[in-house]
């Protein structure tokens, strides 16, 4: 029975959280309060684990909550519940798009969507950059936090590497692994 | 049958390589889907991301369903989606079972700082590639700057911005038709 309600709760989360993993957090908060499966303080740990492991955040959260609530079966059921609405909605949209791809109205709408989508990616990148490149300085009275120079240097070095022809062809995961090692060695 | 396995394993690989949110998977998607498999173009990826912003669900999952559907129909969409969530299922279950305070280990935190710095560089490099295809005229630059400023300065939902940009695109339709007619008249 708990599996069924896990599926139902995560189906709802997947259906109503529009715009990516972070949008699931308010729903999870509500879920914790209404079902008693986990406390709000557990949620912080779940977010931290989801962010520090590979995989899309929303999916990681669902797996984590599902496992904590009902073991491995719970993890699977919660994840499937989260992705079911996406699959249904996207299959409908994709079917529609395939039919109307050449339609001038659809073309015109996409002329507006593409630059907007690019801008949102830049905005997301900037917010990651802000959180990585600054360190919260509790002692300083200024509201501006100090710059985290080693991280900036690492990011710039990797960016140059990504654009440098001999390294350009390498898979992005190699850069990620390299950065993780540098992070550990340099105690970033 | 082969195609479905291919979709599953390609997206499983993408799932393993993604850290953070859906946007962080863009560099990996460009590498695996656009350059290696040629299942989609850069422009199509941007479309999927835009649609993912205003449809329910996690963006990574939406993109997987899109690409899977395009190449393997409904079952392809399901295979790609299961592929992208599979690594999370395994990794998170193992961590939840064995390491209750995983994210508190200093090693994990240091590694993560490095990974996040790398993600910033990867996103920057991907955006430069994407921008070449999406920022092609004054109209697209205006939308880009407008959406960027609004989303950085005002905490407004991305879904609203995407819908507004789509409407603006729709409004250019008469201008495009007019241009088309002019070109037809003076070839």
HADDOCK unambig.tbl for C-alpha pairs under 7 A between the chains (distance, minus, plus):
assign (segid A and resid 14 and name CA) (segid B and resid 56 and name CA) 6.27 0.50 0.50
assign (segid A and resid 14 and name CA) (segid B and resid 57 and name CA) 4.75 0.50 0.50
assign (segid A and resid 15 and name CA) (segid B and resid 56 and name CA) 5.12 0.50 0.50
assign (segid A and resid 15 and name CA) (segid B and resid 57 and name CA) 6.11 0.50 0.50
assign (segid A and resid 16 and name CA) (segid B and resid 56 and name CA) 5.83 0.50 0.50
assign (segid A and resid 17 and name CA) (segid B and resid 56 and name CA) 5.70 0.50 0.50
assign (segid A and resid 17 and name CA) (segid B and resid 57 and name CA) 5.84 0.50 0.50
assign (segid A and resid 18 and name CA) (segid B and resid 53 and name CA) 6.50 0.50 0.50
assign (segid A and resid 18 and name CA) (segid B and resid 54 and name CA) 6.08 0.50 0.50
assign (segid A and resid 18 and name CA) (segid B and resid 55 and name CA) 5.85 0.50 0.50
assign (segid A and resid 18 and name CA) (segid B and resid 56 and name CA) 4.44 0.50 0.50
assign (segid A and resid 18 and name CA) (segid B and resid 57 and name CA) 5.77 0.50 0.50
assign (segid A and resid 19 and name CA) (segid B and resid 52 and name CA) 6.58 0.50 0.50
assign (segid A and resid 19 and name CA) (segid B and resid 53 and name CA) 4.45 0.50 0.50
assign (segid A and resid 19 and name CA) (segid B and resid 54 and name CA) 6.31 0.50 0.50
assign (segid A and resid 19 and name CA) (segid B and resid 56 and name CA) 6.92 0.50 0.50
assign (segid A and resid 19 and name CA) (segid B and resid 57 and name CA) 6.85 0.50 0.50
assign (segid A and resid 19 and name CA) (segid B and resid 58 and name CA) 6.67 0.50 0.50
assign (segid A and resid 19 and name CA) (segid B and resid 59 and name CA) 6.64 0.50 0.50
assign (segid A and resid 19 and name CA) (segid B and resid 158 and name CA) 6.95 0.50 0.50
assign (segid A and resid 19 and name CA) (segid B and resid 159 and name CA) 6.71 0.50 0.50
assign (segid A and resid 20 and name CA) (segid B and resid 21 and name CA) 6.99 0.50 0.50
assign (segid A and resid 20 and name CA) (segid B and resid 22 and name CA) 6.56 0.50 0.50
assign (segid A and resid 20 and name CA) (segid B and resid 57 and name CA) 6.44 0.50 0.50
assign (segid A and resid 20 and name CA) (segid B and resid 58 and name CA) 4.40 0.50 0.50
assign (segid A and resid 20 and name CA) (segid B and resid 59 and name CA) 5.13 0.50 0.50
assign (segid A and resid 21 and name CA) (segid B and resid 21 and name CA) 6.07 0.50 0.50
assign (segid A and resid 21 and name CA) (segid B and resid 58 and name CA) 5.56 0.50 0.50
assign (segid A and resid 48 and name CA) (segid B and resid 103 and name CA) 6.10 0.50 0.50
assign (segid A and resid 49 and name CA) (segid B and resid 102 and name CA) 6.89 0.50 0.50
assign (segid A and resid 49 and name CA) (segid B and resid 103 and name CA) 5.58 0.50 0.50
assign (segid A and resid 51 and name CA) (segid B and resid 19 and name CA) 6.86 0.50 0.50
assign (segid A and resid 51 and name CA) (segid B and resid 20 and name CA) 5.22 0.50 0.50
assign (segid A and resid 52 and name CA) (segid B and resid 103 and name CA) 6.76 0.50 0.50
assign (segid A and resid 52 and name CA) (segid B and resid 112 and name CA) 6.33 0.50 0.50
assign (segid A and resid 53 and name CA) (segid B and resid 19 and name CA) 6.54 0.50 0.50
assign (segid A and resid 54 and name CA) (segid B and resid 15 and name CA) 6.77 0.50 0.50
assign (segid A and resid 54 and name CA) (segid B and resid 16 and name CA) 5.25 0.50 0.50
assign (segid A and resid 54 and name CA) (segid B and resid 17 and name CA) 6.17 0.50 0.50
assign (segid A and resid 54 and name CA) (segid B and resid 18 and name CA) 5.29 0.50 0.50
assign (segid A and resid 54 and name CA) (segid B and resid 19 and name CA) 4.77 0.50 0.50
assign (segid A and resid 54 and name CA) (segid B and resid 88 and name CA) 6.77 0.50 0.50
assign (segid A and resid 55 and name CA) (segid B and resid 15 and name CA) 4.77 0.50 0.50
assign (segid A and resid 55 and name CA) (segid B and resid 16 and name CA) 5.69 0.50 0.50
assign (segid A and resid 55 and name CA) (segid B and resid 18 and name CA) 5.03 0.50 0.50
assign (segid A and resid 55 and name CA) (segid B and resid 19 and name CA) 5.85 0.50 0.50
assign (segid A and resid 55 and name CA) (segid B and resid 87 and name CA) 6.86 0.50 0.50
assign (segid A and resid 55 and name CA) (segid B and resid 88 and name CA) 5.29 0.50 0.50
assign (segid A and resid 56 and name CA) (segid B and resid 15 and name CA) 6.94 0.50 0.50
assign (segid A and resid 56 and name CA) (segid B and resid 18 and name CA) 6.45 0.50 0.50
assign (segid A and resid 56 and name CA) (segid B and resid 19 and name CA) 6.81 0.50 0.50
assign (segid A and resid 56 and name CA) (segid B and resid 20 and name CA) 6.17 0.50 0.50
assign (segid A and resid 56 and name CA) (segid B and resid 21 and name CA) 5.46 0.50 0.50
assign (segid A and resid 56 and name CA) (segid B and resid 22 and name CA) 5.95 0.50 0.50
assign (segid A and resid 56 and name CA) (segid B and resid 60 and name CA) 6.31 0.50 0.50
assign (segid A and resid 57 and name CA) (segid B and resid 20 and name CA) 5.77 0.50 0.50
assign (segid A and resid 57 and name CA) (segid B and resid 21 and name CA) 5.48 0.50 0.50
assign (segid A and resid 58 and name CA) (segid B and resid 58 and name CA) 6.08 0.50 0.50
assign (segid A and resid 59 and name CA) (segid B and resid 85 and name CA) 6.48 0.50 0.50
assign (segid A and resid 59 and name CA) (segid B and resid 88 and name CA) 6.80 0.50 0.50
assign (segid A and resid 60 and name CA) (segid B and resid 88 and name CA) 5.64 0.50 0.50
assign (segid A and resid 60 and name CA) (segid B and resid 92 and name CA) 6.51 0.50 0.50
assign (segid A and resid 63 and name CA) (segid B and resid 89 and name CA) 5.86 0.50 0.50
assign (segid A and resid 63 and name CA) (segid B and resid 92 and name CA) 6.50 0.50 0.50
assign (segid A and resid 64 and name CA) (segid B and resid 92 and name CA) 6.09 0.50 0.50
assign (segid A and resid 64 and name CA) (segid B and resid 93 and name CA) 6.80 0.50 0.50
assign (segid A and resid 64 and name CA) (segid B and resid 96 and name CA) 6.67 0.50 0.50
assign (segid A and resid 67 and name CA) (segid B and resid 93 and name CA) 6.49 0.50 0.50
assign (segid A and resid 72 and name CA) (segid B and resid 93 and name CA) 6.88 0.50 0.50
assign (segid A and resid 75 and name CA) (segid B and resid 89 and name CA) 6.90 0.50 0.50
assign (segid A and resid 76 and name CA) (segid B and resid 89 and name CA) 6.94 0.50 0.50
assign (segid A and resid 83 and name CA) (segid B and resid 57 and name CA) 6.87 0.50 0.50
assign (segid A and resid 83 and name CA) (segid B and resid 61 and name CA) 6.89 0.50 0.50
assign (segid A and resid 85 and name CA) (segid B and resid 57 and name CA) 6.98 0.50 0.50
assign (segid A and resid 86 and name CA) (segid B and resid 56 and name CA) 6.02 0.50 0.50
assign (segid A and resid 86 and name CA) (segid B and resid 57 and name CA) 5.11 0.50 0.50
assign (segid A and resid 86 and name CA) (segid B and resid 61 and name CA) 6.99 0.50 0.50
assign (segid A and resid 86 and name CA) (segid B and resid 62 and name CA) 5.94 0.50 0.50
assign (segid A and resid 87 and name CA) (segid B and resid 65 and name CA) 6.11 0.50 0.50
assign (segid A and resid 87 and name CA) (segid B and resid 78 and name CA) 6.98 0.50 0.50
assign (segid A and resid 90 and name CA) (segid B and resid 62 and name CA) 6.32 0.50 0.50
assign (segid A and resid 90 and name CA) (segid B and resid 65 and name CA) 6.58 0.50 0.50
assign (segid A and resid 90 and name CA) (segid B and resid 66 and name CA) 6.53 0.50 0.50
assign (segid A and resid 91 and name CA) (segid B and resid 69 and name CA) 6.93 0.50 0.50
assign (segid A and resid 91 and name CA) (segid B and resid 74 and name CA) 6.81 0.50 0.50
assign (segid A and resid 94 and name CA) (segid B and resid 66 and name CA) 6.24 0.50 0.50
assign (segid A and resid 105 and name CA) (segid B and resid 170 and name CA) 6.40 0.50 0.50
assign (segid A and resid 105 and name CA) (segid B and resid 173 and name CA) 6.84 0.50 0.50
assign (segid A and resid 108 and name CA) (segid B and resid 169 and name CA) 5.08 0.50 0.50
assign (segid A and resid 108 and name CA) (segid B and resid 170 and name CA) 5.09 0.50 0.50
assign (segid A and resid 108 and name CA) (segid B and resid 172 and name CA) 6.69 0.50 0.50
assign (segid A and resid 108 and name CA) (segid B and resid 173 and name CA) 5.84 0.50 0.50
assign (segid A and resid 109 and name CA) (segid B and resid 166 and name CA) 4.59 0.50 0.50
assign (segid A and resid 109 and name CA) (segid B and resid 167 and name CA) 6.42 0.50 0.50
assign (segid A and resid 109 and name CA) (segid B and resid 169 and name CA) 4.47 0.50 0.50
assign (segid A and resid 109 and name CA) (segid B and resid 170 and name CA) 4.72 0.50 0.50
assign (segid A and resid 110 and name CA) (segid B and resid 166 and name CA) 6.40 0.50 0.50
assign (segid A and resid 110 and name CA) (segid B and resid 169 and name CA) 6.68 0.50 0.50
assign (segid A and resid 111 and name CA) (segid B and resid 169 and name CA) 5.40 0.50 0.50
assign (segid A and resid 112 and name CA) (segid B and resid 140 and name CA) 6.80 0.50 0.50
assign (segid A and resid 112 and name CA) (segid B and resid 143 and name CA) 6.97 0.50 0.50
assign (segid A and resid 112 and name CA) (segid B and resid 165 and name CA) 4.83 0.50 0.50
assign (segid A and resid 112 and name CA) (segid B and resid 166 and name CA) 4.81 0.50 0.50
assign (segid A and resid 112 and name CA) (segid B and resid 168 and name CA) 6.05 0.50 0.50
assign (segid A and resid 112 and name CA) (segid B and resid 169 and name CA) 4.01 0.50 0.50
assign (segid A and resid 113 and name CA) (segid B and resid 50 and name CA) 6.16 0.50 0.50
assign (segid A and resid 113 and name CA) (segid B and resid 162 and name CA) 6.12 0.50 0.50
assign (segid A and resid 113 and name CA) (segid B and resid 165 and name CA) 5.55 0.50 0.50
assign (segid A and resid 113 and name CA) (segid B and resid 166 and name CA) 5.08 0.50 0.50
assign (segid A and resid 114 and name CA) (segid B and resid 46 and name CA) 5.84 0.50 0.50
assign (segid A and resid 114 and name CA) (segid B and resid 47 and name CA) 6.10 0.50 0.50
assign (segid A and resid 114 and name CA) (segid B and resid 50 and name CA) 6.92 0.50 0.50
assign (segid A and resid 114 and name CA) (segid B and resid 134 and name CA) 5.79 0.50 0.50
assign (segid A and resid 115 and name CA) (segid B and resid 134 and name CA) 5.64 0.50 0.50
assign (segid A and resid 115 and name CA) (segid B and resid 135 and name CA) 6.15 0.50 0.50
assign (segid A and resid 115 and name CA) (segid B and resid 140 and name CA) 5.42 0.50 0.50
assign (segid A and resid 115 and name CA) (segid B and resid 141 and name CA) 6.99 0.50 0.50
assign (segid A and resid 115 and name CA) (segid B and resid 143 and name CA) 6.03 0.50 0.50
assign (segid A and resid 115 and name CA) (segid B and resid 144 and name CA) 4.87 0.50 0.50
assign (segid A and resid 116 and name CA) (segid B and resid 143 and name CA) 6.06 0.50 0.50
assign (segid A and resid 116 and name CA) (segid B and resid 144 and name CA) 5.34 0.50 0.50
assign (segid A and resid 116 and name CA) (segid B and resid 147 and name CA) 5.87 0.50 0.50
assign (segid A and resid 116 and name CA) (segid B and resid 162 and name CA) 6.15 0.50 0.50
assign (segid A and resid 116 and name CA) (segid B and resid 165 and name CA) 6.26 0.50 0.50
assign (segid A and resid 117 and name CA) (segid B and resid 46 and name CA) 6.17 0.50 0.50
assign (segid A and resid 117 and name CA) (segid B and resid 49 and name CA) 6.46 0.50 0.50
assign (segid A and resid 117 and name CA) (segid B and resid 50 and name CA) 4.99 0.50 0.50
assign (segid A and resid 118 and name CA) (segid B and resid 46 and name CA) 6.92 0.50 0.50
assign (segid A and resid 118 and name CA) (segid B and resid 131 and name CA) 6.86 0.50 0.50
assign (segid A and resid 118 and name CA) (segid B and resid 144 and name CA) 6.94 0.50 0.50
assign (segid A and resid 119 and name CA) (segid B and resid 144 and name CA) 5.12 0.50 0.50
assign (segid A and resid 119 and name CA) (segid B and resid 147 and name CA) 5.98 0.50 0.50
assign (segid A and resid 119 and name CA) (segid B and resid 148 and name CA) 4.92 0.50 0.50
assign (segid A and resid 120 and name CA) (segid B and resid 148 and name CA) 6.37 0.50 0.50
assign (segid A and resid 121 and name CA) (segid B and resid 23 and name CA) 6.37 0.50 0.50
assign (segid A and resid 122 and name CA) (segid B and resid 127 and name CA) 6.93 0.50 0.50
assign (segid A and resid 123 and name CA) (segid B and resid 148 and name CA) 6.03 0.50 0.50
assign (segid A and resid 123 and name CA) (segid B and resid 151 and name CA) 6.74 0.50 0.50
assign (segid A and resid 123 and name CA) (segid B and resid 152 and name CA) 6.21 0.50 0.50
assign (segid A and resid 125 and name CA) (segid B and resid 120 and name CA) 5.98 0.50 0.50
assign (segid A and resid 125 and name CA) (segid B and resid 123 and name CA) 6.18 0.50 0.50
assign (segid A and resid 128 and name CA) (segid B and resid 120 and name CA) 6.60 0.50 0.50
assign (segid A and resid 129 and name CA) (segid B and resid 120 and name CA) 5.81 0.50 0.50
assign (segid A and resid 132 and name CA) (segid B and resid 116 and name CA) 6.53 0.50 0.50
assign (segid A and resid 132 and name CA) (segid B and resid 117 and name CA) 6.28 0.50 0.50
assign (segid A and resid 151 and name CA) (segid B and resid 114 and name CA) 6.94 0.50 0.50
assign (segid A and resid 151 and name CA) (segid B and resid 117 and name CA) 5.83 0.50 0.50
assign (segid A and resid 154 and name CA) (segid B and resid 117 and name CA) 6.58 0.50 0.50
assign (segid A and resid 155 and name CA) (segid B and resid 117 and name CA) 4.93 0.50 0.50
assign (segid A and resid 155 and name CA) (segid B and resid 118 and name CA) 5.46 0.50 0.50
assign (segid A and resid 155 and name CA) (segid B and resid 120 and name CA) 6.67 0.50 0.50
assign (segid A and resid 155 and name CA) (segid B and resid 121 and name CA) 5.34 0.50 0.50
assign (segid A and resid 156 and name CA) (segid B and resid 121 and name CA) 6.82 0.50 0.50
assign (segid A and resid 158 and name CA) (segid B and resid 118 and name CA) 6.46 0.50 0.50
assign (segid A and resid 158 and name CA) (segid B and resid 121 and name CA) 6.20 0.50 0.50
assign (segid A and resid 159 and name CA) (segid B and resid 121 and name CA) 4.86 0.50 0.50
assign (segid A and resid 159 and name CA) (segid B and resid 122 and name CA) 6.91 0.50 0.50
assign (segid A and resid 159 and name CA) (segid B and resid 125 and name CA) 6.80 0.50 0.50
assign (segid A and resid 172 and name CA) (segid B and resid 28 and name CA) 6.35 0.50 0.50
assign (segid A and resid 173 and name CA) (segid B and resid 17 and name CA) 5.85 0.50 0.50
assign (segid A and resid 175 and name CA) (segid B and resid 118 and name CA) 6.94 0.50 0.50
assign (segid A and resid 176 and name CA) (segid B and resid 115 and name CA) 5.49 0.50 0.50
assign (segid A and resid 176 and name CA) (segid B and resid 118 and name CA) 5.92 0.50 0.50
assign (segid A and resid 179 and name CA) (segid B and resid 114 and name CA) 4.66 0.50 0.50
assign (segid A and resid 179 and name CA) (segid B and resid 115 and name CA) 5.30 0.50 0.50
assign (segid A and resid 179 and name CA) (segid B and resid 118 and name CA) 6.02 0.50 0.50
assign (segid A and resid 180 and name CA) (segid B and resid 111 and name CA) 4.14 0.50 0.50
assign (segid A and resid 180 and name CA) (segid B and resid 112 and name CA) 6.33 0.50 0.50
assign (segid A and resid 180 and name CA) (segid B and resid 114 and name CA) 4.83 0.50 0.50
assign (segid A and resid 180 and name CA) (segid B and resid 115 and name CA) 5.16 0.50 0.50
assign (segid A and resid 181 and name CA) (segid B and resid 111 and name CA) 6.34 0.50 0.50
assign (segid A and resid 182 and name CA) (segid B and resid 114 and name CA) 6.38 0.50 0.50
assign (segid A and resid 183 and name CA) (segid B and resid 110 and name CA) 4.89 0.50 0.50
assign (segid A and resid 183 and name CA) (segid B and resid 111 and name CA) 4.63 0.50 0.50
assign (segid A and resid 183 and name CA) (segid B and resid 113 and name CA) 6.05 0.50 0.50
assign (segid A and resid 183 and name CA) (segid B and resid 114 and name CA) 4.28 0.50 0.50
assign (segid A and resid 184 and name CA) (segid B and resid 107 and name CA) 5.98 0.50 0.50
assign (segid A and resid 184 and name CA) (segid B and resid 110 and name CA) 4.94 0.50 0.50
assign (segid A and resid 184 and name CA) (segid B and resid 111 and name CA) 5.08 0.50 0.50
assign (segid A and resid 187 and name CA) (segid B and resid 110 and name CA) 5.51 0.50 0.50
assign (segid A and resid 188 and name CA) (segid B and resid 110 and name CA) 5.16 0.50 0.50
assign (segid A and resid 188 and name CA) (segid B and resid 113 and name CA) 6.05 0.50 0.50
assign (segid A and resid 188 and name CA) (segid B and resid 114 and name CA) 6.77 0.50 0.50
